[in-house]
Amino acid sequence: MASSARKKLTDSKVRSSETAFDFTEPQRQKLLNHTRELKMARSTHAYVRGNTRKFYEWLADSPSAKNLPDGPPVWICGDCHVGNLGPIASADGSIDVQIRDLDQTTIGNPVHDLIRLGLSLATAARGSDLPGVTTAHMIEAMVDGYELALAEPEVENAAKEPNVVRAVRRRAIGRRWRQLARERIEDVEPVIPLSKKYWALSNDERIALTELFAQAPVQETILRLNARADDDKVRLVDAAYWMKGCSSLGKLRYAALVSIGGSRKSPAQHALIDLKQAVEPFAPTSPDADVPVDHGERVVAGAKALSPNLGDRMLACHVLGKPMVLRELMPQDLKLEFEQFSSSQATVSARYLAHVVGRAHARQMNAAQRREWIILLRARHGGGIDAPPWLWLSVVDLLASHEGGYLEHCRRYALRPVP
């Protein structure tokens, strides 16, 4: 088990860290909340990514809110910022750029994904010191890419792939378990060393995770990937609380290392499992939408609709009475990071990312729904920008709200001492 695996470690620094990252529940919660607030204080872009609740509150109060079109109710991401898209490996190993985080998914109005993506792109452009006209061009390109996906949803590469996406995709193709292990757990040995990211579990947590990985649905989900043998056994080797992300900080999050199969003739494989608590979404749900009551099941259902590569690898479960989502991390799963834009890269990237989101929406619509949705999207005006006024005005209003909210957030949290 995990304790015996840790005894094999000879690195005294790692062993001494065992007690350094063993927190009580109140200590853990206080540190998680503090870390989240500090992450959001790094930049306006980070603040936007970590503050989904405020996004929907401010959008509802925006003057442009009453002019938002009612798109066909489909599964939406609900938190469709730039960092939530990237290369995702399917169960059979193929790689596609899809939405990679579905915590906020629900059946709702697709305009919310468009506005969230537009705001994220606009704050990334401002962080790159690009002129305002570039943001206008990005919003125009976004709409072009999205409409192209609605018109031809079966054509994957209809929008030009930007250089940054092409580079990440190429890197994803060649990645293997060894790279994932070194990045996520800093070693390929079968143990999760406690650190600033990985904290000790309570006895109740360890018992709950041991029982979880003994369940048949969990074993079957893990064995389904990469054509593993059905008669292999999945065994929990080690686990830790995972201090990861931003918006998810403060919720239950675990990293679990499991072994798969193994015999005298064939060594066991290892896999890293991500377990994340599923909570109620902030995105508005369409009236009469058939959304699962269990939040873990909701996340999995949304993932299957929006990101099949990811949805087919996920399982809804419960740990300590909390709804959770289980998925195996694959070496090919990477995040797209747009730290610095040029004007040309910004426009191409906006068009491409909106096309990815558009295909996720379009695969849930029939031909008539797609045609009607394109007509609503193409409502233009003569104000000097070839994009729907509701989208442009929503992004501008929200950009102002988030700039002010970010500065106030920094004043309140950035200078606080670590608890």
N, C-alpha and C positions, 0 to 999 in steps of 0.2 A: 504493500500500500504506500501511500504518500510518505508516511513517517519513516519507513524503512528505506525508501529511495533517498530521502534527504540525509540519512545517516552515512550514506556512501560518499557524500560530498566532502572533499578535503580542503577546500578553500575556506580558510578561517573567516575571511571577510563575509562570505556568503552566509556561513553558519552564524556569525554574530548578528547578522541582519534579521535572523528569524524573529527575535524578540522586538527588534526595532520597528517591524511592520505588523505587529500583533496588536490591534486596536480593539477597544470595547465598541459596542454599537454606537453610543453617543459620540465617541471620539471619531469614529469612522465617518459618521454623517456630517459632523462639523467640518472635518477636513475636506470631504467631497464637495460640500457647498462652497467652501472657501476657494478650492481649486477651480471650480466652475466659474465663479465670479471673476477670478484673475484671468482665466483664459478669455473670457468675453471682453476684458479690458485691454487686450492686446491691440485691437484695431477695430474700426467700424465694421469691416468685413467679418471679423470673428464675432462681433456682437450680433450681427444679423444672423449668422449661422447658429448661434446658441440661444436665440431668443424667439422661438416660434410662437409662444403665447402672445407676446407683445405685437408681433407681426399681424396676427389676426384681429387683435383688439384695435390696433391703429387703422387697419384696413377697413374695419366696420365703421369707424368714425371719420374716415376720409370723405371729402366732398364727392369724390369720384365713385364711391361705393354704390350709389343709387343707379349709376349708369352701367354697371357691369352686366354683360350679357349672360343669359342662362344657357350654358352649354349642356349637352346631353349628360345625364348623370352616369359617371363611370368611376372606376377605382382611380384615385389620384394619389400621388406621393404624399401630399400634404406638407412636405418640408423640402421642396424641390430646389435646393440651392446647389451651387456648382460642385461643392465637395461631396454631394450625394450621388454623383454619377461617376462611372468608371468601368474598366474592364471587369467582367464577371465570368468565371468559368462555369460551364454547365456540368451536370452529373457525368456526362460522357467525355468531358475535357475540352469541348469547344469553347471559344472565348468571344464574347460580344460586349460592346459598351452598352450598359443598361443602368437603370436606377439601382443604387446599391444599399440604400437605407430606407426601410418602409415603416419605421416606428409610428409615423403619423398618418399612415394610409387610411383612407376611408372612401366610401362612395360619395362623391361630391361634384362640385362644379369644376371643370378643367381649367377655368380661368385662374383659379388659385395657384395652380402649378406654374402657369405662365407668369403671373405677377411675381411670385416668389423667385423664380429663376431670373426674371428681369431685374429685380432688386439686387440679387446676389451679383449679377454681372456688373451692374452699375457701381456697387461698392468696390468690387475688384478693380474696375477701371479707375475709380478715384484713388485707390491705393497705389495705382501705377502712374499717378500724376498725368493721366490722359485728359485732353480737353473735353468739355461738355458735348461737343459735336460728335465725338466718338461714341458716347453713350447713346445719342440719338440714332446713330448708324447701327449700333448693336441691337437696339430694340427693333428697328426695321428688319435687320437680318434675322432676328429671332422669329418674327412673324413669318418671314419667307420660308425659313426652315421648317417651322411647324406646319404651315399650309401644305408644303411639299409632302410631308409625311401623311397628311390626311388624304391628299390626292393619290399618292402612290405608296400605301403602307407596306406593300410587299417588297419594295426596293430598299434594301438596307443601306446602300452606299450612295443614295441620291444626293446627299449633302456632302460637300468636300470635307474630308477629315483634316483638322488642323494639325500642325507639326507636333504640338505637345501631346495630343491624343495618340498620334501615330507612334511617337517614341515610347509612351507608356504601354501601348498595346504590344509593341515588339518586345519590350522588357518582360511583359507578362507571359508571353508565349514560352520563353526559355526558363522560367522559374520552376524550381522544384522544392521539395520539403525542406531541404537543408537551408535554403534562403529564408523560408518562412520561419523556421525555428530560430535562426540567428537573429532575425529582426524582432520577433515577438517574444521569445523566451531566452534570447541571448546565448543559446547553446543547443546542440542537437542531442544532448543526453536526455534520458527520460525523466526529467524533473522540471518543475517550475520554480526557479529560485526567487525567494521573496525579495522585493525591491520597492522602489517608489511607485511602480505600476502594479505590482502583485503583492497582495497582503494576505496574512494568515486567515484561515477560515475558523469560524467557531465550531464547536463540536456538533451542534445541530446542523450547521451547513454541510459539514463533511458527511454526516450520516445521510442527509437528504440527497446529496449528489451521488453518493455510493448507491443508494436505492434507485435513483433515477436511471443511472447507466446500466442497471441490471434489467430494466424494463424492455420487453420485446420490441415495441415501436421505436425506441431509441436505437437499439442494436440494429434493427432493420434499416433505419434511415442512414446510419453511418456505413453499413455494408453495401448500400445501394450505389454509393459513389465509386467511380473508377472500376466497375465490374469486379468488386471484391467477392470472394466466395461466400455463398449463403451460409455455410456451416462454420465460418470463422466466428470466433468469440471476441467481443469487445470488452475490454477491462479498463476500469478507471485506474490510472497510474498516479496522477497527482492533480491537484486543483488549487486555485487561489481566487480570492476576490480580485477583480480586475478594475483598476482605476483608469478608465478609458473614456474618450469622447468628450463632449461638452454638455449638450442638452440632456444626455442620459445620466450625467453625474448626479448622485443622490439616489438612484434606483439600483436595484440588485443587478450585479454584472459579475459573471464568473468566467474564468478561463479554465478549461479542463483538458488534460493531456491523457489520451487513451491509447492503449495498444490494441492491435487488430491481428488476430491469428497468431502464428508463431509455432515453431516446432524445432526439433533438433536439426532438421534438414533445411528449414526455411525460417529466418529470423522474423520476428514480429514487425509489422509496420506501426508507425505512430501517426496520430492525427491530433490537431489542436481544435477544440470545440469552444465556440462562443455561446454563452448563455446570457440573455438579456431580458430584463423585466419588461413586460408590455403594459403600457398605461393608456388611459383614455386620450384620444387625439384632440388637438386644439382646432383642427380644420373642421369647418361645418359639414355635417353629414346631410345629404339630400333627404327631404321628407319621403317617408315610405320606403327608404332604401333597405334592402335585406342585408344588413351587416351583422356578422356574428357578435353575440354579446360578450363572449370571452375575448379579451384583447389579444391574447396570443394567437387564437384562431383567426381574428381579424387581420393581424399582421401577415400571417401566412397566406390567407386568401388574397390580400392585396398584392403580395409579392408574386403569387402565381399569375395574376392578371397583368401586372405591370412589368415584371422582370422574371420571366420563366426560368432563366438560368439559376437565379437565386431561389425562387419559390420552390423549385423541385428539390432543393437541398435543405429545406427548413422543416421544423416540426414544432407544433405548439405543445407545451407541457406545463407542469406546475412544480415549483420548488418552495417549500415552506408555506404553501397556500397561496403563493403569488403566481399569476399567469406569466409565463416565460416563453421565449422563442429560442430554440436550439438550432444552430447551424455549424457545420464544419467549415473552418477557414481553409481556403485553398490558396496555394502560392500565387496563383494567377490573379487573385482579387486585389486590385490596386485602386487607389484614389487618384482622381485627377486634381492636380494642384496648379492653380494659375496665380503664381506669386507675382509675376510681372508680365503685363500685357504690352505689346506694341499695338498701334491703331489697327494695322492690318490683321494681326493675330486675333485681336478682340472681336472684330466683325466676323471673321471666319469661324471662330469658336462659338460665338453666340448662335450663328445659323446652325452649326452642327449639333450643339447641345439641345437646342429647341427641337431639332429633327428627331433626336433620340427620344425626347419626351413625347413628341407628337406620335411617333410609332407606338409607344406604350399606350397612349390614349386610343389611337385609331384602331388597334387590334380588337378593341372592345365594342366598336361601333359597326353598324351595317353601312352599306353604301349610301343610303338615303340620309342617315344621320350625319355622315361625314360631309355630304354636300351641303346640308343645311347649316352645319357648324362652320364651314368655310364661308358661307354667305354672311353669317353674323360677324365673323372675324374680319371680313373685308370692308366693314363700315369705315370709310376714310373721311377725312375732312381736309380743307385747304389751308391748314395751319403750318405748312412747311415741312411736315414729317410724314412719310408714307407708312404710317402705322396707326392702328386703331387708337383714337384719343383716350378711350377708357384705360388702355394699357399704359400709355405714356404718362397720363396724369396720375395714375395709381402709383407708378414707380417714382415719379417726382415727389408726390406727397409723402410716400413712405420713406424715401431717402432723407427728406427733411426731418421726419419724426425720429428716424433711427440715429441720425447725426446728433440731435439734441439728447435723445435717450442715452446714447453712448457716452457723451460727455458727463452727464449726470451719474451714470453708472461708474465711471472712472472716479469721480469725486467721492462717491459713497464707498467704493470697495477697494480700489487699487492700492491705497495707502494703508489698508488694515494689516496688522501683523498676522502671521500665521497662527492659527489657534493651537 
